[in-house]
């Protein structure tokens, strides 16, 4: 079923803060040790599910580990630890021979897949997972400054890199989509691009990824940090079922402009939720809910992942306010 159909079939507002690190704190575990530990993550998510009952359960974002897993697959041995963009481009033909990639041949990616499988079995709520997008992975592998420089000075080089990464990511994203209900592609810095640059360096690759995720059985969504309002036309054309937007974006403005069946998720300020008082959290949540009252295609969430030291009472305030029936228009 299309994600939109699921959302409008429920008789209350969907609420799904991105809060996996808070669950790690609840279990008393160290977040650094929790990333590769499937059982610790599952215990933490179980705690969150029991206490807050979110409509979507998200494991920890693991963009750094995904880049590591990617290197395990495309560059074994010294090639992986010393990979540079110039070296990559010089040997682009040999890199192309490595794909398609089997994610189960990477210990890092395999542990991620097993975590999603266990979540699907244990929880009644939907399972959502974040996955690094091509532009973000290129930045992680080769450095953001280098990638941005290439986008200005040597665009054909960057397009070659993004084409390779997108193709190489395909099997991993497909494997995630076979296990999760929702796959949210993360492009944190895409809001720093102009619309024309986004069209050239992100749009075609995200369209391809969206198709892979949908064909493999999950709903594709996109998450962008910062103010992405200037990219709104681009985002609508990606074939995604939803967009997850940061607190700098005016959601009501977005909702007025995008198709009614495009899910909008967000966008409570992480700083306020993690550092404010519960009354302030309630107020900000209330304002967001009132502004989005006419829109059924809206999921209340945070603009990004909450830190582990977020006060539990603040999350409780968010959940209680968001589930107040007067803020949901049937």
C-alpha positions as CSV (number, residue, x, y, z in Angstrom):
1,X,0.0,0.0,0.0
2,X,1.2,3.5,-0.8
3,X,2.4,5.4,2.3
4,X,-0.2,8.1,1.8
5,X,-3.0,5.6,1.9
6,X,-1.7,4.2,5.2
7,X,-1.5,7.6,6.7
8,X,-4.9,8.8,5.8
9,X,-6.5,5.5,6.9
10,X,-5.5,6.2,10.5
11,X,-7.9,8.1,12.7
12,X,-5.2,10.2,14.3
13,X,-2.1,12.2,13.4
14,X,1.0,10.1,12.8
15,X,3.9,10.9,15.2
16,X,7.4,9.7,14.5
17,X,10.3,11.6,16.1
18,X,13.8,10.6,15.0
19,X,15.1,9.5,18.5
20,X,17.1,6.3,18.4
21,X,20.0,7.8,20.4
22,X,17.5,8.5,23.2
23,X,16.7,4.8,23.3
24,X,20.4,4.0,23.7
25,X,20.5,6.3,26.7
26,X,17.4,4.6,28.2
27,X,19.2,1.3,28.1
28,X,22.4,2.7,29.7
29,X,24.5,1.7,26.7
30,X,27.3,3.8,25.1
31,X,26.1,5.1,21.8
32,X,29.5,4.5,20.1
33,X,29.3,0.8,21.0
34,X,25.7,0.6,20.0
35,X,26.2,1.2,16.3
36,X,27.6,-2.2,15.4
37,X,25.6,-4.0,18.2
38,X,22.3,-5.2,16.8
39,X,21.0,-6.4,20.1
40,X,21.7,-3.2,21.9
41,X,19.9,-1.2,19.2
42,X,16.9,-3.6,19.4
43,X,16.7,-3.2,23.1
44,X,16.8,0.6,22.9
45,X,14.1,0.6,20.2
46,X,12.0,-1.7,22.2
47,X,12.2,0.8,25.1
48,X,11.2,3.7,22.9
49,X,8.3,1.6,21.4
50,X,7.0,0.7,24.9
51,X,7.2,4.2,26.3
52,X,6.3,6.5,23.4
53,X,4.5,4.2,20.8
54,X,5.8,6.0,17.7
55,X,4.1,5.3,14.4
56,X,7.5,4.6,12.8
57,X,10.5,3.1,14.4
58,X,13.9,4.3,13.2
59,X,17.3,2.8,14.1
60,X,20.3,5.0,14.5
61,X,21.5,7.0,11.4
62,X,24.7,5.3,10.3
63,X,26.0,7.5,7.4
64,X,29.6,7.1,8.5
65,X,29.3,3.3,8.8
66,X,27.6,3.1,5.5
67,X,30.6,4.8,3.9
68,X,32.9,2.3,5.6
69,X,30.8,-0.5,4.4
70,X,30.9,0.9,0.9
71,X,34.7,1.0,1.0
72,X,34.8,-2.6,2.2
73,X,33.1,-3.5,-1.0
74,X,34.7,-1.3,-3.7
75,X,38.2,-1.0,-2.3
76,X,39.6,-3.9,-0.4
77,X,42.9,-3.6,1.4
78,X,45.1,-0.5,0.9
79,X,42.8,0.9,-1.8
80,X,40.0,1.4,0.7
81,X,42.1,3.1,3.3
82,X,43.9,5.4,0.9
83,X,41.1,6.2,-1.5
84,X,41.3,9.7,-3.0
85,X,39.1,11.3,-5.7
86,X,42.0,11.7,-8.1
87,X,43.0,8.0,-7.7
88,X,39.4,7.0,-8.1
89,X,38.9,8.9,-11.3
90,X,42.2,7.7,-12.7
91,X,41.1,4.1,-12.1
92,X,37.3,4.6,-12.8
93,X,37.2,1.8,-15.4
94,X,38.6,-0.7,-13.0
95,X,36.2,0.4,-10.3
96,X,33.2,0.0,-12.6
97,X,34.1,-3.7,-13.0
98,X,33.5,-4.4,-9.3
99,X,29.7,-3.7,-9.5
100,X,27.0,-4.8,-8.9
101,X,27.8,-5.2,-5.2
102,X,26.4,-7.8,-2.8
103,X,25.7,-6.0,0.5
104,X,25.9,-9.3,2.4
105,X,29.6,-9.4,1.5
106,X,30.2,-6.4,3.8
107,X,30.1,-7.1,7.5
108,X,29.0,-3.5,8.1
109,X,26.1,-3.6,5.7
110,X,25.1,-7.2,6.7
111,X,24.7,-6.2,10.3
112,X,22.4,-3.3,9.2
113,X,20.2,-5.6,7.2
114,X,19.9,-8.0,10.0
115,X,18.9,-5.2,12.4
116,X,16.1,-4.2,10.0
117,X,14.9,-7.8,9.7
118,X,14.7,-8.1,13.5
119,X,12.8,-4.8,13.8
120,X,10.3,-5.9,11.2
121,X,9.6,-9.1,13.2
122,X,9.5,-7.4,16.7
123,X,7.5,-4.2,16.1
124,X,3.9,-3.6,15.0
125,X,4.8,0.0,13.9
126,X,6.3,0.7,10.6
127,X,10.1,0.3,10.2
128,X,11.9,3.2,8.7
129,X,15.6,3.3,7.9
130,X,17.9,6.1,6.8
131,X,20.4,5.5,3.9
132,X,23.1,7.8,2.6
133,X,22.4,9.4,-0.8
134,X,24.9,9.5,-3.6
135,X,26.0,13.1,-3.2
136,X,26.4,12.7,0.6
137,X,28.3,9.4,0.1
138,X,30.7,11.1,-2.3
139,X,31.3,13.9,0.2
140,X,31.9,11.3,2.9
141,X,34.3,9.3,0.8
142,X,36.3,12.1,-0.7
143,X,35.7,15.2,1.4
144,X,32.9,17.8,1.0
145,X,35.3,20.6,-0.1
146,X,36.7,18.4,-2.9
147,X,33.3,17.3,-4.1
148,X,32.0,20.9,-4.2
149,X,35.2,22.0,-6.0
150,X,34.6,19.3,-8.6
151,X,31.0,20.4,-9.1
152,X,32.2,23.9,-10.0
153,X,35.4,23.2,-11.9
154,X,35.1,19.7,-13.3
155,X,31.5,18.7,-13.4
156,X,31.9,15.7,-15.8
157,X,34.3,14.2,-13.2
158,X,31.8,14.5,-10.4
159,X,29.0,13.1,-12.6
160,X,31.2,10.0,-13.3
161,X,31.6,9.5,-9.5
162,X,27.9,9.9,-8.8
163,X,27.0,7.5,-11.6
164,X,29.3,4.9,-10.1
165,X,28.1,5.4,-6.6
166,X,24.5,5.3,-7.5
167,X,24.9,2.1,-9.4
168,X,27.0,0.6,-6.6
169,X,24.4,1.6,-4.0
170,X,21.6,0.0,-5.9
171,X,21.8,-3.5,-4.4
172,X,22.2,-2.2,-0.8
173,X,19.2,0.1,-1.1
174,X,17.2,-2.7,-2.7
175,X,18.2,-5.0,0.2
176,X,17.1,-2.4,2.7
177,X,13.8,-1.8,0.9
178,X,13.1,-5.6,1.0
179,X,13.2,-5.4,4.8
180,X,12.0,-2.0,5.8
181,X,8.6,-0.3,5.2
182,X,10.2,3.1,4.5
183,X,13.7,4.0,3.2
184,X,14.7,7.6,3.8
185,X,17.5,8.7,1.6
186,X,19.7,11.3,3.4
187,X,21.3,14.2,1.5
188,X,22.3,16.5,4.4
189,X,24.1,19.2,2.4
190,X,21.9,19.3,-0.7
191,X,20.2,22.5,0.5
192,X,23.5,24.3,-0.1
193,X,23.2,23.6,-3.8
194,X,21.4,25.9,-6.2
195,X,18.3,24.5,-8.0
196,X,20.4,24.1,-11.2
197,X,23.2,22.3,-9.4
198,X,20.7,20.0,-7.6
199,X,19.2,19.2,-11.0
200,X,22.6,18.2,-12.4
201,X,24.3,16.5,-9.4
202,X,21.4,15.1,-7.4
203,X,18.1,14.8,-9.3
204,X,18.8,12.1,-11.8
205,X,20.5,9.9,-9.2
206,X,17.8,10.3,-6.6
207,X,15.2,9.5,-9.2
208,X,17.0,6.3,-10.0
209,X,17.3,5.4,-6.3
210,X,13.6,6.2,-5.7
211,X,12.7,3.7,-8.4
212,X,14.9,1.0,-6.9
213,X,13.4,1.4,-3.4
214,X,9.8,1.4,-4.7
215,X,10.4,-1.6,-6.9
216,X,11.9,-3.5,-4.0
217,X,8.8,-3.0,-1.8
218,X,9.4,0.1,0.4
219,X,8.2,3.7,0.3
220,X,11.1,6.0,-0.8
221,X,11.5,9.4,1.1
222,X,14.2,12.1,1.1
223,X,15.7,13.9,4.0
224,X,17.5,17.2,3.5
225,X,19.0,19.4,6.3
226,X,18.8,23.2,6.3
227,X,16.5,25.4,4.3
228,X,15.6,23.6,1.2
229,X,12.6,25.7,0.1
230,X,14.4,26.8,-3.1
231,X,14.6,23.2,-4.1
232,X,10.9,22.5,-3.8
233,X,10.2,22.0,-7.5
234,X,13.2,19.6,-7.7
235,X,12.0,17.6,-4.7
236,X,8.5,17.1,-6.1
237,X,9.9,15.6,-9.3
238,X,12.0,12.9,-7.7
239,X,9.3,10.2,-7.5
240,X,9.7,10.0,-3.8
241,X,6.6,9.3,-1.7
242,X,7.6,11.9,0.9
243,X,10.1,14.5,2.0
244,X,11.5,15.0,5.5
245,X,12.4,18.6,6.1
246,X,14.4,20.6,8.7
247,X,13.2,23.2,11.1
248,X,14.3,26.1,8.9
249,X,11.6,25.2,6.4
250,X,8.1,26.7,6.6
251,X,6.0,23.5,6.4
252,X,2.7,25.2,5.8
253,X,4.2,27.0,2.8
254,X,5.5,23.7,1.5
255,X,2.2,21.9,2.0
256,X,0.4,24.6,0.0
257,X,2.6,24.0,-3.0
258,X,3.3,20.2,-3.2
259,X,0.8,17.5,-4.3
260,X,-1.6,16.3,-1.6
261,X,-0.3,12.8,-1.8
262,X,3.3,13.7,-1.1
263,X,4.0,13.0,2.5
264,X,5.6,15.9,4.5
265,X,7.5,14.9,7.6
266,X,9.1,17.2,10.2
267,X,10.1,19.5,11.4
268,X,10.4,20.4,15.1
269,X,13.6,22.1,16.1
270,X,16.1,19.6,17.5
271,X,17.7,22.2,19.7
272,X,14.3,23.1,21.3
273,X,13.3,19.5,21.8
274,X,16.7,18.6,23.3
275,X,17.4,21.7,25.3
276,X,14.1,23.5,26.0
277,X,11.6,23.0,28.8
278,X,8.6,20.7,28.3
279,X,6.2,23.7,28.2
280,X,8.2,25.2,25.3
281,X,8.2,21.8,23.5
282,X,4.4,21.7,23.9
283,X,4.0,25.2,22.6
284,X,6.2,24.6,19.5
285,X,4.5,21.3,18.8
286,X,1.1,22.9,19.1
287,X,2.0,25.7,16.7
288,X,3.2,23.3,14.1
289,X,0.1,21.1,14.5
290,X,-2.2,24.1,14.1
291,X,-0.4,25.3,11.0
292,X,-0.7,21.9,9.4
293,X,-4.2,21.1,10.6
294,X,-5.7,21.1,7.1
295,X,-3.2,18.5,5.8
296,X,-3.6,14.8,6.1
297,X,-0.3,14.2,4.4
298,X,1.7,15.3,7.4
299,X,3.8,13.3,9.9
300,X,4.9,15.1,13.1
301,X,8.6,14.5,13.6
302,X,11.8,16.3,14.4
303,X,13.9,18.2,11.9
304,X,16.7,15.7,12.4
305,X,17.9,13.0,14.8
306,X,17.6,13.9,18.5
307,X,20.8,13.6,20.6
308,X,20.9,10.9,23.3
309,X,20.7,13.4,26.2
310,X,17.3,14.8,25.1
311,X,15.2,14.9,28.3
312,X,12.6,12.1,28.3
313,X,9.9,14.5,29.6
314,X,10.4,16.6,26.5
315,X,9.7,13.7,24.2
316,X,6.7,12.8,26.3
317,X,5.5,16.4,25.9
318,X,5.9,16.2,22.2
319,X,4.1,12.9,21.9
320,X,1.2,13.9,24.1
321,X,0.6,17.2,22.4
322,X,0.9,15.7,18.9
323,X,-1.7,13.1,19.8
324,X,-4.3,15.6,21.0
325,X,-7.4,14.9,18.9
326,X,-8.2,18.6,18.3
327,X,-5.1,18.9,16.1
328,X,-6.2,16.3,13.7
329,X,-8.8,17.1,11.0
330,X,-10.7,14.0,9.9
